[in-house]
Amino acid sequence: MSAPRTAARTEALTGWGRTMSTVATVVPAIHENEMASYIREANSRGVLARGLGRSYGDAAQSGGATVFDMTTYNNFSLDQATMTLTAQAGASIDDILREIVPLGFFVPVTAGTRIITVGGAIAADIHGKNHHRDGSFGAHVLEITLLDGAGVVHTYTGNDPEFWATIGGMGLTGVILSATFTVIPIQSSYITVDTERAKNLDDVMSRMIERDHEYKYSVAWIDTVATSGRGVITRGDHATAEQCMQDGVTNYFDYDPKNIATAPGLVPSGLLNRWSVRAFNEGWYRKHPTHRTGELQRLGAFFHPLDGVQEWNRIYGPKGFLQYQFQVPDSAGYLVGHTLQKLREVGALSFLTVLKRFGPGNQAPLSFPQSGWTLAADVPAGVDGLGRTLDELDALIAAEGGRLYLAKDSRQSPTNFARTYPRLNDWREIRDRMDPNRVFTSDLSRRLAI
Ligand SMILES: Cc1cc2nc3c(=O)[nH]c(=O)nc-3n(C[C@H](O)[C@H](O)[C@H](O)COP(=O)(O)OP(=O)(O)OC[C@H]3O[C@@H](n4cnc5c(N)ncnc54)[C@H](O)[C@@H]3O)c2cc1C
């Protein structure tokens, strides 16, 4: 007789974009032995680990499969002497920051939301506003433990190909159980921020090329309605205790990010129209000063402004939305403007479009970032002609050596994916050793024939 199991539930799962829901058996991750037995007894739809479901498309869902809800597997401990943190994979960056910021530490890389898990950060090899300086999350991971396709636990370090196949491997090499990564020392919970408005896209891009290297963090917001592609560049560094003192801030490590609102439940798609998006973009551009230096901003306001509004993804209404995020080398920087123009032409207007510079990529075969530009635009799903426009853009990006980010993708073709991740076969060889029976599958892996 098999051992009693944690209560499983049947649940419809989607990504953050709320499109393409599929139903799975969701099992809270409590014991690694129990997960191992689910892996050994998996049906033909397999198993998958899911974190906080902040990937936009179909990466963290798998219709008909067993999906481990890793958020119940969430202990972590900080070693201040070695500046390393060891966490179970379901620990959230939010919980980690609430514990370590008051002690004077920060994560080496953070995404635009802190509501993600350590496992999700590793599996997507997330990048932040400091990629040009510090690379992606995987570059700061020292060790991972993982349950493989036979339900066997392994420990891997950067010397192992299995380690790099798991970084950016989108959960398809196994279940990450825990990881050790470095943290960075900080002198305060503030960032000194310089803000500049740039009058058009060329201006935005040339300012970023000229001066991004002077800052640890940099990002530009682009007005997607204005044909000029004007934008606001915000760049910053961790504030020192002295800078805080000069600004009259005495409690340097005060850190308590709060929700300021919850997005309303069922927003009709019609509310997000040409006029509301135009008004938002105009207002957002005007809200920022032409030029300001040395403003102290709290960590939450600088890195995770959207986290203040719970469930903001519901404002796109029942059809949901997608994020189109691609990367191209500097030589193909023209595709940033071209993409914005094509999205405008098809009426896929965006509130939230950000442009960042990437530094060199790492040795993980499926890691997304490579040197150059990355543009990310949130657009409502179901806009007429959007699919065809994005397919055309995919082909142009691929021809220039660029690619789409799997953590955001919900629609590219398997051919486009294989063409743009040239080390896919290297990755498959390692995956086939780790999971010869392809137990780990997701809707994304089936759609892209990974
Ligand atoms: C508002 C917002 C802003 C964002 N900003 C950024 C950004 O700036 N940079 C960036 O890189 N990304 C960004 N993202 C994307 C997000 O960081 C990634 O999708 C991340 O993977 C989400 O983590 P999660 O815990 O929610 O993982 P999920 O979405 O639940 O899962 C993502 C993938 O990780 C796998 N996975 C999760 N846990 C495990 C585990 N324990 N073992 C093995 N595989 C696992 C899943 O199978 C899936 O393939 C943003 C997302 C949102 C919603």
The ligand as a Gaussian input file, in Angstrom:
#p B3LYP/6-31G(d) Opt

LIG

0 1
 C        5.045000      42.176000     -13.258000
 C        6.094000      41.209000     -13.730000
 C        7.369000      41.677000     -13.965000
 C        8.368000      40.790000     -14.389000
 N        9.616000      41.298000     -14.593000
 C       10.592000      40.473000     -14.993000
 C       11.920000      40.964000     -15.180000
 O       12.193000      42.147000     -14.995000
 N       12.875000      40.071000     -15.543000
 C       12.595000      38.745000     -15.729000
 O       13.522000      37.993000     -16.057000
 N       11.365000      38.260000     -15.561000
 C       10.359000      39.088000     -15.200000
 N        9.095000      38.582000     -14.999000
 C        8.881000      37.136000     -15.221000
 C        9.128000      36.315000     -13.942000
 O       10.230000      36.807000     -13.233000
 C        9.461000      34.871000     -14.335000
 O        8.435000      34.352000     -15.130000
 C        9.649000      33.943000     -13.132000
 O       10.001000      32.665000     -13.617000
 C        8.372000      33.819000     -12.305000
 O        8.645000      33.029000     -11.144000
 P        7.492000      32.137000     -10.516000
 O        7.922000      31.651000      -9.200000
 O        6.201000      32.877000     -10.582000
 O        7.514000      30.938000     -11.546000
 P        6.324000      30.294000     -12.398000
 O        5.782000      31.317000     -13.322000
 O        5.397000      29.586000     -11.515000
 O        7.173000      29.246000     -13.258000
 C        8.075000      29.702000     -14.240000
 C        8.905000      28.521000     -14.741000
 O        9.722000      28.059000     -13.676000
 C        9.527000      26.685000     -13.475000
 N        9.702000      26.422000     -12.052000
 C        9.146000      27.076000     -11.011000
 N        9.560000      26.536000      -9.860000
 C       10.378000      25.509000     -10.158000
 C       11.107000      24.548000      -9.399000
 N       11.075000      24.526000      -8.059000
 N       11.821000      23.629000     -10.063000
 C       11.877000      23.631000     -11.418000
 N       11.222000      24.509000     -12.172000
 C       10.482000      25.448000     -11.557000
 C        8.117000      26.410000     -13.977000
 O        7.976000      25.056000     -14.369000
 C        8.043000      27.341000     -15.166000
 O        8.608000      26.760000     -16.298000
 C        8.078000      39.420000     -14.580000
 C        6.784000      38.951000     -14.355000
 C        5.786000      39.831000     -13.925000
 C        4.406000      39.307000     -13.683000

